[in-house]
Structures are given as structure tokens and as C-alpha cells.
Amino acid sequence: MRLTKTIAIGALSTLLALSLPVAGASAATGYAGNSSLTITGRGRAHGVGLCMASVGNMARAGYSYSYILQYFYRGTRVRYKRLPRTVRVGV
């Protein structure tokens, strides 16, 4: 069964998503048109991103959250940032 989904994403999001090397991705190709971006993948599930079942298994085995994130999103770093006491969110 072939599934198609169309979503609108910003240029920065697209750049970040395409630049992240992902563990477990079977195969993916991309094509950028004038007003569209088409990504075709194959493998188990969508083959891109974080597998919740694997995360659960790794956590139960004692792996840290930073190790798990780095496993699925190679090359990333976990950083800590001191936030103000009050965080305002506009809705």
C-alpha cells in the first residue's frame, strides 16, 4: 500500500531535517521542486527518526536519555540552558 502525505514546512525545518543523519534509515531520496519537497523512503515504518519501542527498551536497559538521543540522531549534542523562573508562552 502506498501512502502519501503533504505537509507545509519552513525552509529552516527542511534544512535541519535533511541534514540530520539518522540511525536505522533504510533508504531515502529527496527532490526539491519550485514549491514542493518530495521525500521518498522505504524500510520499516518511515525509517526516519526515533523508534518509541527501541527507546523504551534502551531506557529499561539503563541507557541515559542523552545516549538514546545521540544514538538516533547522530552528531547531536545535549546542552543545558538556564531558564528564567517565569516562562511566558503566547497563545
Sequence and secondary structure as in RCSB ss.txt:
>XXXX:A:sequence
MRLTKTIAIGALSTLLALSLPVAGASAATGYAGNSSLTITGRGRAHGVGLCMASVGNMARAGYSYSYILQYFYRG
TRVRYKRLPRTVRVGV
>XXXX:A:secstr
          HHHHHHHHH  BTT  EEEEEE SS EEEEEESSTTSSS  HHHHHHHHHTT  HHHHHHHHBTT
         S      
